[in-house]
Amino acid sequence: MNVTWVHSLPTGKETGTFLTIDLGGTNLRVCKVTLHGESAKNKDQKYDIEQEQYKFPNSIKSTNADELWTHVAEKLEDFIENKGLAKEYDDKNKMPLGFCFSYPATQDGIDHAVLQRWTKGFDIDGVEGHDAAAQLRAKMEEKKLPLDLICVINDTVGALVASAYSDPATIIGGIFGTGCNAAYMSSVSSIKKLSPDDERLKDKDGNTRPLMAINCEYGAFDNARKVLPWTKYDAQIDEESPRPGQQAFEKLSAGLYLGEIFRLILVEFADRGLIFADQEKNGNEKLRQRYSIDTGFLSQIENDETEGFTDTRGMFRDVLGLDVADEELEVFRRVAELIAVRGARLCACGVAAICLEEGITEGHVAADGSVANKHPHFKKRWAKALDQILGFDSVGEDQDPIIITSADDGSGVGCAIIAAMEMEDRLQRQAA
Ligand code: BGC
């Protein structure tokens, strides 16, 4: 669990214009976010956002630090130029920048983030053990970009803050996507890693701030493999990953891995001659290719309501070049369901653990990520599991005391709000 130096949820009054970057799994997203706060004409539209997605080159996941930050700085430069921002900002008047860096990081302050380890299949040399903010700042200086890096945030904290900006009932920000994780507001007195006398916790009047957002990093839960049952497929995924032994919980439940678990099961069935018997003889390359099946594939299997499941059959043909027999189809649908149910129930365990530990009994869990947003049954299964753990009298998932909601844009808007709160805090401290 990591401290984040975000000391409060927003008031909803935060304003200003910010640049944000999000170093995601497949894209680099750059946004210009304008927060309207209370002056928003429409309560449902409290911000404006202009954004660009830059697809990472395939090689980026295993490049080195210098190439990574050069790439990021080039895209920032590109955005600044395309949006005409160089006319408004220069070396003396820099544009505030928020950086959403969704990997486990040790933060000594809000503008600092030492990467503990890459997750989600990233394996870029020279960043682990270093301050990602300092590395990016150095590249921005080299390129003379008129940007001032104000904060580094985790995507879960962004989801929590962005959602609380318009929904004060928000209690937790959760990401159920390529990776899995959640953040919540904790009382500072219960954070054992920090002494309440730590100067960094003091506000402008010298009082210790009462709250801090905690980035749980529960994707790393049970790395010692003492608690959760593992299948041999889980073990194989772990062994073949760039960081064996890490992110144990995430490898059982997050989007990056669900499709691969499905593929490994199919490969075993095929090896045992149980499926694709004739087709295997012709050599099936695609099924044997690691990560050739993604989680979207599983979502589509479970979402298929066509007669005779023609969509699923078409997908097997298009993605894997395989024809599926009726009995095979039945088995595949059941396997896809089992994998997704396990994933959703584990995701509920993570949130339930926070609620039990913190004594949270009501509120909204603002969720983002491809699994939460795109899997047809995730939210229902998640809610059912939460009901069972927390013992709600299930009155229907929308009326439970703790419900899952769709998070607002954490890595863009959330990141901008946190930058706004930090800048306001700096002003107050200077004035004091
Ligand atoms: C990272 C977390 C992140 C989560 C969701 C995990 O792999 O360790 O920092 O919040 O993915 O993106």
Residues whose N, C-alpha, C, O or C-beta is under 5 A from the ligand:
A	BS01	BGC	S102 Y103 P104 T119 K120 D155 T156 I175 G179 C180 N181 G219
